[in-house]
Amino acid sequence: MFKARVEVTLKEKILDPQGKAIESSLRNLSFSTLNHVRTGKNIDISVAEDSLDKAISTVRLACEKLLANPVTEEYECEIFNDGGDSLARFSNRRTPAVTITERANN
């Protein structure tokens, strides 16, 4: 069993009206040093696969088919074991390769 955390954000060139509204509200509340606000969503998933490779493949497919719109959004995913140790990271941001953490190889 694995856990996955997927972070979905709008691509940099896509206007983020919610981020702009938050940025404006922060300025109105005198948080003038907080700028360039971008919003997104975090999705936590339990993954019932028997290997890390299968977990990565399943979550990547879910991201591409449902969790992120490839036209307007980017995603970054991290896979954890039951103990909370990070095992792998991957994304569709510029370099879609999977990175396996050193702990996973030990």
Secondary structure by P-SEA (a helix, b strand, c coil): cbbbbbbbbcccccccaaaaaaaaaaaaaccccccccccbbbbbbbbbcccaaaaaaaaaaaaaccccccccbbbbbbbbccccccccccccccccbbbbcccccc
